[in-house]
Amino acid sequence: MLYALQVINLIIGIPSALFVLLTTLCKPFRKWLMGRREDRENSHETDKCLLRDRITSIYYEHRDTKTIDIYEYENMERLYNQYKYLQGNSFVDKIWKEVKDTWNVIR
């Protein structure tokens, strides 16, 4: 039993120790690891900007008539849901509320 615990400890301990060693002592590895996180965050910001742009484009395209095709409405709803999933701001909330509550959806 004691031997089995020692083997498990080695199997878990050696990779963990190597990872800690790499992140604390090896600056290029740490930069690579942190850079990937920053790339993901930048990608999320870019996605939010593109979603916001598309939602506002649809809004301003149909703002005068306040009517929207069902397929474009469904697309806008999906865009909005994804935007909120990425923690978008309340500006688009106001647009979506107006479209959802007051616009006519053409079927």
Secondary structure, DSSP 8 states (H G I E B T S, - for coil): -HHHHHHHHHHHHHHHHHHHHHHHH-HHHHHHHHHHHHHHHHHHHHHHHHHHHHHHHHHHHHTTTTEEEHHHHHHHHHHHHHHHHTT--HHHHHHHHHHHHH-EEE-
